[in-house]
Amino acid sequence: MADSLYLSLWFPSFDIEDMLPRALSVMRQFPFSATRPGVSYVALHPVSWDEPTILEQRFQPGVPPEQAVLVAADLLHEDYGYAFEAMWDLWIFSEEQKQWAQRPSLVEFLVHGEGFDEEAYRQEGHIQVDFGFDTPFLQEDVQLTLEAETHVRANVQKLVEFTMKAEKNSGANARLLWSESEENLAQKLIARLQKVH
């Protein structure tokens, strides 16, 4: 069953002046989609994600992360949450065409001010990356042939490389790759790939 997949990053300091530079350093590690590059959406939420946004902006085509961060720079508050959307290319199997293709897949970068949403950052990270469902990394509904295994491994490698680069190059002092059901992705993946042999 599909499960939402996240990366949470914590930093030694996350004061108001640190928030957007840290977010930018994470987004700079991200392998943007070749066909849909850049940040396509920015939103600012006061107090909690349930509150109406005080700023939303869409970009078509997407803009560099530096430009997206500037949109939010005038509205810095420790009780705000900042959302940035972007795409990356993952191998997806098309049932209709019966073939694999790289397709843009949505990723959301959520920045939690330390006073935002009852200190949500303690559980969810100062910066949380929402990868959407874990389907591209497991492909549980696809017969696992050698070709399928190659594409699943390529998706997982992209995920792992981004996760490691994001931690190493952003100044994070802790990271956690986790799913909503709290099942271990690595264990699910190993179990899945063992079926091919």
KATABEL-V518667 format. One record per pair of residues at least 12 apart in sequence whose ideal C-beta (glycine too) atoms are under 8 Angstrom apart, sorted by the first residue. I is the first residue (numbers start at 1). J is the second residue. Records with the same first field share a line. If there is no record, write none. Layout:
BEGIN
I: J / J
END
This chain:
BEGIN
1: 140
2: 133 / 134 / 135 / 140
3: 133 / 134 / 179 / 180 / 181 / 183
4: 130 / 131 / 132 / 133 / 134 / 179 / 180
5: 130 / 131 / 132 / 133 / 134 / 137 / 177 / 178 / 179 / 185
6: 124 / 128 / 129 / 130 / 131 / 177 / 178 / 179 / 180
7: 125 / 128 / 129 / 131 / 163 / 166 / 175 / 176 / 177 / 178
8: 124 / 125 / 127 / 128 / 129 / 175 / 176 / 178
9: 26 / 125 / 126 / 127 / 128 / 129 / 166 / 167 / 170 / 172 / 174 / 175
10: 121 / 125 / 126 / 172 / 173 / 174 / 175
11: 126 / 127 / 170 / 171 / 172 / 173
12: 171 / 173
14: 113 / 114 / 121 / 126
15: 78
16: 76 / 77 / 78 / 113
17: 76
19: 76 / 82 / 111 / 113 / 126
20: 69 / 72 / 73 / 76 / 82 / 111
22: 111 / 126 / 127 / 170 / 171
23: 69 / 82 / 84 / 109 / 111 / 127
24: 65 / 66 / 69
25: 169 / 170 / 171
26: 109 / 127 / 129 / 166 / 170 / 172
27: 39 / 65 / 68 / 69 / 84 / 86 / 109
28: 65 / 169
29: 162 / 165 / 166 / 169 / 170
30: 65 / 86 / 88 / 107 / 162 / 166
31: 88 / 89 / 158 / 161 / 162
32: 62 / 86 / 87 / 88
33: 86 / 87 / 88 / 89 / 104 / 105
34: 89 / 102
35: 89 / 104
36: 61 / 62 / 87 / 104
37: 61 / 62 / 87
38: 59 / 61 / 62 / 63 / 64 / 65 / 68 / 86
39: 59 / 62 / 63 / 64 / 65 / 67 / 68 / 84 / 85 / 86
40: 58 / 59 / 60 / 61 / 62 / 85 / 86 / 87
41: 56 / 57 / 58 / 59 / 83 / 84 / 85
42: 55 / 56 / 57 / 59 / 68 / 71 / 72 / 82 / 83 / 84 / 85
43: 55 / 56 / 57 / 82 / 83
44: 56 / 72 / 75 / 80 / 81 / 82 / 83
45: 80 / 81 / 82 / 83 / 116
46: 77 / 79 / 80
47: 79 / 80 / 116 / 117
48: 81 / 116 / 117 / 118 / 120
49: 81 / 117
54: 75
55: 71 / 72 / 75
57: 71
62: 86 / 87
65: 84 / 86
68: 84
69: 84
77: 113 / 115
78: 113 / 114 / 115 / 116
79: 113 / 115 / 116
80: 113 / 116
81: 110 / 111 / 112 / 113 / 116 / 117 / 120
82: 110 / 111 / 113
83: 108 / 109 / 110 / 111
84: 108 / 109 / 111
85: 106 / 107 / 108 / 109
86: 106 / 107 / 109
87: 104 / 105 / 106 / 107
88: 104 / 105 / 107 / 158 / 162
89: 102 / 103 / 104 / 105
90: 102 / 103 / 105 / 136 / 155 / 158
91: 136 / 151 / 152 / 154 / 155
92: 105 / 136
93: 139 / 142 / 148 / 151
100: 147 / 148 / 151
105: 131 / 132 / 136
106: 132
107: 129 / 130 / 131 / 132
108: 129 / 130
109: 127 / 128 / 129 / 130
110: 124 / 127 / 128 / 129 / 130
111: 126 / 127
112: 124 / 125 / 126 / 127 / 128
114: 126
125: 175 / 176
127: 170 / 172
129: 166
131: 159
134: 179 / 185 / 188
136: 152 / 155
137: 152 / 155 / 156 / 159 / 185 / 189
138: 152 / 188 / 189 / 192
139: 151 / 152 / 192
140: 192
144: 192 / 193 / 195 / 196
145: 196
146: 196
148: 196
149: 193 / 196
152: 189 / 192 / 193
153: 193
156: 189
159: 177
163: 175 / 177
END
